[in-house]
Amino acid sequence: MDLTTSFIGGEDVASTDSYDNIDPATGRSLGPVARGGSGEVDHAVQSGAAAQRQWARTTPEERSDLLTAWAGLVDRDAEALAQLESQDTGKPLTQARADSRVAARYLRFYAHAIDSYYGLTIPKGPDLHAYTLREPFGVVGSVIAWNYPMQLFARSVAAATATGNAVVVKPADETPRTAVALARLAVEAGIPPGTVNVVTGTGAEAGAALTAHPGVGHLSFVGSTEIGSVIAHAAADRVVPTVLELGGKSAQVVFADADLDAAAEAIARGALQNAGQTCSAGSRLLVHRDVQDALLDKVIAIFAATTIGPGATDPDLGPLVSAKQQRRVESFMDDLAGGELLVGGSRPQDAALADGAYFSPTLVHGVAPQSRLAQEEVFGPVIASMTFTEEDEAVALANGTAYGLLAAVWTRDLSRGHRLAAALRAGQVFVNNYGAGGGVELPFGGWGRSGYGREKGREALDAFTQTKTVVVKL
């Protein structure tokens, strides 16, 4: 099995030490990964700084053409990338193939967006010409999570490079291979070596070195709230701007007049997609008392029919990313907080799955609102369900956690839909649909412990640039 190396300055870079990349479907090694640290990070930042000076001088048209070419290569290699993604994460191949498509979509979106990304003129009188410029930070660092490696890589790197930055990416230690593959494709597309660098390794070593490096002018992070807080402190010590996309405990609020079939399908899909390992998964179900039995029966039926297996067999539900994550999800079943376990709650009983990090789709109803199961991010295929009777009660329950990433409202009353969209404390609110972070075009980020700053959409271009105001006396 080949060694997965860092990719720095357009070249593969090995490290003195390595660790095993574990297949979550079998518990066996997929091969060794270079364990980069401060030396590799410094090499990557220096390579990025050298490349960025020339990269920032290219025209938006040139960067647009190169990002478009890069997207074409991602399309060309989409199946190979999806296979790597499925093996590393355990997700079903259909979902991994979608990740390949979305990664290419990010590159194309920002390739086109940079063509129309302008500064402003500011009227200050006939003798003054005032205008703004949007300028890159230089070298930016991106630490990405293991749940959507290709999508998270592309959404950060595409916006950063489109605006003239060079990037050093630290992928999750569990899922390093697609980040390295995508960086290689950037060089093949004609993007100058050193513009896109990847340092593989652990968060405690490579990640910490990247966040502390004095040559990094901006940081973005996707992952847990706990690690996000550590990165925010490191950035604050150096007074470096940071975008944090952290945990979530997003609510699906279902009223009595909702389309229950559509709601049930979206609720179940949100828990099954990527084995529930999505920051914006709708892991809390708030359902009106009048329709709770009907809706819960529909979700239970979908869960009961779910196929489970290795990602390569393309089931509905693959394994969790690791045995460690499997144990964490299991720990939530120790205390159901007064709720009733309606389906799931344990590892599948199939002996063929015994060596993998699998967990059955789970629905617990009647959970106490302030309990661990209702308040903490499980990051598995687990839904905690509660009931309400009045609209104000639903809003209070939905806003009753420290997180604020997504929410959904299911109702045929569009006035109520707009009313709740204004009242819910979340970075995105869906009415009669639900997309886990859905849409390259949609600004994405959270409130509270879900982080700050926005990625995706046009706002990402603002996040990766700083404003310079120029005032000229005529």
N, C-alpha and C positions, 0 to 999 in steps of 0.2 A: 504494500500500500504506500502510495506516494506521500511525502511530507508536504503539508500545507505550510507555505512560507509567507512571511510578510512581502509586500510589494512596494518598493520604495524607489523613487527616481526612475521608474520604468524597468526595474530589475527585481528578480526574486532575491529575497534576503533571508537566509536562515539564521537561527539563533543557537546559542550554546546548549540550551535546554529545550525540551519539548514535552507535550502532554498528549494523551489520547483523546480523540474526538469520538464520543460514544454514541452509537446508534440507539435512539430511545425505543425503537421497536424490538430490539433483540438484546440490548445490554452489551453488545460486542463493539469492538473498536472499528471505526471507519478509517483509521490511520492517524499518524502523529501530526501535531500542529506545533509550529515554531512558537516558543514562549518568549515573545519580545518583551523588552523592558525599557528602561530609561535611555539606553544607548540607541536602540532602534527608533524610539520616538524622537530623539534629538536628530538622528540622521534624516528621518522623514520631515521634520520641521525645517531643517536646513535645505533639504531638496525642494520643499514647497516654497520657501522664501526665494530661492534662486529662480524657480520657474515662474513664480507669480509676478515678478517684475515685468517680464515680457508678456505674460498672459493678460495682465491688466491693460496693456497697450493695444491689444487686439480690438477690432471694432465689434459692436454687437452683432453685426451680420456674420462676421467670421466665427464668433462663438456659437451663434445660432446654427450655422452650417455644420460645425463639428459636433455639437450636441445631437443634431439630427442624424448625423452619420453614426454616432454612438448608439442611438436608439435602434437604427437599422441592424447593427451587429447583435444587439440584445435580442431582437426578433429572430435573427438567423440562428442564434444559439439557445433559443427559448426552451426547447425540450431538455437539452443538457443541463441548463441552469435549473430547471424545475426538478430534475432528478436529484441534483445536489441538494436543493432546498428541502425536498421531501425526505431525503436521508438524514440530513442534519437536524431538522425540526420534528420529524415524524408526521407532518401534515399530509393528508391525502393528495395524490398527484393532481387532481382537478384544481385544488386550492393552490398548489405550488405553481401550476401553469398560469393561473390567474395572477399570481405574484410576478411572474416573468412579464406578462402583458402590461401590468400596471407600472412596473419599473421602466419599461420602454415609454409608456405614456407620460411619466414624470419628465423624462429627458426631452420628449417632444414638446410638452407643455411649456417648459421653461425656455426651450430653444425658440419658441414663438413669442413667449411673453417678453423676452429681453428686447425684442425688436421695437416694442412700443413702451418701454420703461423710461420715462422722461423726468427731468427736473421741472422746476416751476420758475416763472418770472413773477416778481413781487413789485407792484406799483408803489414807488416812493417819491414820485415827483419827476418833473421834466429833466432835472440835472443829475439824477441818480439812476443807474441801471443795476437792479438787484435781482439775483437769480440763485437757484440752488442746484447743486450737483449731488448725485448719489454715488459714493465711492466705496470700493471694497475695503474690508478690514486688513487683508493680506493673507495670512495663513489662519485658517479656522479649523477647529477640532470638532469631530463628531463622534460621540460614543453611542452606539446603537444597540438595541435589545435583540433577543433571540427569537421573538415570535413572528416577525415579518422581515427577515434580514434583507431581502432584495428591495422591498418597497421602502423600508426605512433608509437604506443606503441611497437609493435613487432620489427620494424626496428631499434629503438634505444636500447631497452632493450636486444635484442638478441645479438647484436654486443658487447654491454657493458659487459654483463655477460659472454659471451664466452671468453673474454679476462681477466676475473678475477675481474671485478669490482662488487660492489653492487650498486643498483640503487634506487633512490627515484623519482617517477613519480608524477607530478601534471597534471592530465587530465584537459581538458577544463571544466568549470563549467556546460556547456550545455550538455556534453556527458560523464558522469563519470562512467557509469555502466560496460562497457566492460573492462575498465582498471582494475577495482577491480576484475572482474571475471577472467581475465587472470592471475592476480597475485595469486589468490587462486589456479589456476591450476598449477602454478609453484611449489607451496608447495606440492600439490598432486603428482606431478611428481618426487619429491624427492629433489628438490633444497632447500637448507637449509633456514628455515625461517629467514627473515631479509635481504636476498639477493635481493629480489624484493619487494619494498614497494610502496604503493600508498596513497597519501594524497589528499582527495577531498576538494573542496572549491573554492574560487574566486581567480583570478589572483592578485588582489590588496592585498590580505591577504596571502593565502598559497603560491602563486607564488612568491610574493616579499620576503617572509620569506625564501623560498628555494634558491633563487638566491643570497641572502645575507648571507646565513649560512656559517660560517667559516670552517665547516667540509666537505663541498662539494668541491671536487677538480677539477671538470670539469662540464660544463653546455652545454646542447643542447636545442634548442628551435625551434619550428615550429609554425609560426603564422604571424601576420602582421608586416610590416616593422617598424611601430611606436613602438609597444611593444618590438620588437627585439632590437631597439636602446636603450630602457630603460634597457633591460637585459644586453646588451653589456656594458653599463656604469657601471652597478652593478658588472659585472665580472671584468671589468678593475680596479675598485676600489680595488679588492682583487687580481688582477693579476692572474686570472683564465682563462684557455683556454676555448673557446666557439665555438660551431658550430651553425650557424644560417641559417635556411632555411625559407626565408621570402616571400614577395609578388612577383608577376609576371605580366607581360603584354605581354605574348608570342605571336609571330607573325606566322601566316600561310601564306607563300609566294607562290602564285600559278601563274605559267608561262603559256603562251598560248599553249604550247605543253603538258600540264599535262593531266593525266587521270582524267577528271572532275568528273566522277561518284565516283571514289575512294576518291578524295579530298573532295567532298561535304559530303560524308558519314562521313569521319573523322572530318571535320570541325563542322558538326552538333553534332556528338557524343561528341566532346570536350566541347561543350556548354551545352549539356544536362546531361552529366555524373555528378552525385552529384549536380545537379541543377547549374552547372557552378561554384560551390564552391571548386575549385581546383586551387592551386597556379600556376600550370603549364598549366591551360586551355588555349587553343589557342583563346584568346579573341580579337585579332586583325587579321583581314583578309586583306591581301594585294594581290590584284588580277590584272593581266595584263588586260589592257583596252580592248584588242581584245576578251576576253572571259568572261568579267565581267557579262554580262547579262545572259549568259548560266549558269555560275556557281551560281550566286545569285538565279536564278529560281530554281535550284536543291536544294539549302539549304532551300529556302522558302517552297518548297513542303514537305521536311522532317519535318520542324517545324510545318507546318499546320496539318500534320498527327499525331503529337505527342499526346500521351495520358497523362493526368495529374490527379494526385490523391494521396491519402495517400500511404506511402511506403508499407503498409501491403497488398495493392491491386496489387502491383508490376506493376505500370505504367512505361511509359518512363521517366517521370519527376515528382519528388516529391516536397514537399515544401522546401523552404529555412529553415535554421536552427532555425530561430526565427523571430518574428514580427519586432524586431529591424533591422535585416538584410534585411527584406523585405522593410522597409522604406528607408534604405540606397540605395538599388537598384533602388527604385522608384525615388530617388532624382536625379539620372543620367538622367532621362527622362525629367527633367525640361529644359534642354538645349541640344539639339541634335547637336550643334556645326556645323550647316550648313548642316547636314546630312538629309537623307530622311528615315523615319521610314517605312520599307518594311513589317514587320510583328511583332506582339506582342506589347510591350511597356507598358503593364499594368497588373493588376491582372486578372486572368481568370474571365469570367462573370458567370460561373457556381455557382449558389447559394449554392450548397452543399459544395463548397470549401471556402466559405466566412470567416469562422473562422480560417482557416489555413494560413500559411505564404507563399502562392503561388505567383509565378510570371511567366507570359507566356514567352516562348522562343522568343527572340527578335533579330532582325537584323536591324541595322541602317547603311545605305550606304552613302558614300561621306562625312565622318566625317573629320573635320579639324585636321591635324596631331598633333597640339599643344594644342588641346582642352582637357578638363577634361575627356571626354568620351574616348579619344584616349590615354591618358597618365596615368590615375589612374586605379587601380584595382577595378573592379565592384564587383566581387565575386558573380555573378549571371548568369543566362542563357542569356547573352547579348553579341552580337558580334558587334564590330565597324569595318566597312569595308571602305577601301580606294583603289584607283587604282594607277597603275604605268605603264610606257611604257618602260623604260630602266632598265637594270640590276642594274646599279649603283644607280638609284633612289629607287629601291626595297630595296637594302642594307641600304641606308640612312634612309628610313622609318622604316625598321625593327630594326635598331639600335637607333632609335630616341626617346627612353624613358630612364628613369633612371634605369629600371630593366634589368635583363639579365638571365632569368631562362631557358626557352626553346625556340626553334624555329623549324619550319618545312619548307622544300622546296619541291615543287611539280613540277617536270619536267621530261621529258623523256631523257634529255641531262645530262648524268651522270658527264660529265666534269663540267658542270655548277653546278650540285649538290655538287660536291667536292669543287668547287671554293667558293660557298656561305657558305658551312659549315666552311670554314676557315675564311670567312669575317664576319660572324654573331657573335655578342657579346652575347653569351649564354653558359650556362653550359652543355646543351645537344642540339644537332641539329639532327633532323630526316629528312631523304630524302625519299619521296614517302611513308611515313607512319607517324603516330603520336601516341605516347604513353604519356599520362599525367604523367610524372615521371616514365615512364614504365620500368619495369624489376628490380627485386630484385638484379640482378647481375651488374646493370649499375650504376657507381658512379653518384651521384645526388647532385646538389647544384648550386648556381648562382653567378653572377657577380653584381657589383653595389649594388643597393638597394634590390636586391634579396638575399643578404647575403653572407656568406663566410664559407669555410670548405665544406667537402663532407661527405654525408652519403651514405649507400648502397654499394654493391660490396665490394671488398677487402679494399678499401680506408677507410671504416668505422672502420676496425680493427686498422688501423694506428691512426684514430682520437681518439679512446678510450684507447690508450696506449701512453707511453712516452719512448723514446729511452735512454737506458743506455749503455755507451761504457766502456768496461773493457780492460785494457792493462796490460799484465803480462810479466815481464822480465824472460826469461827462463835461 
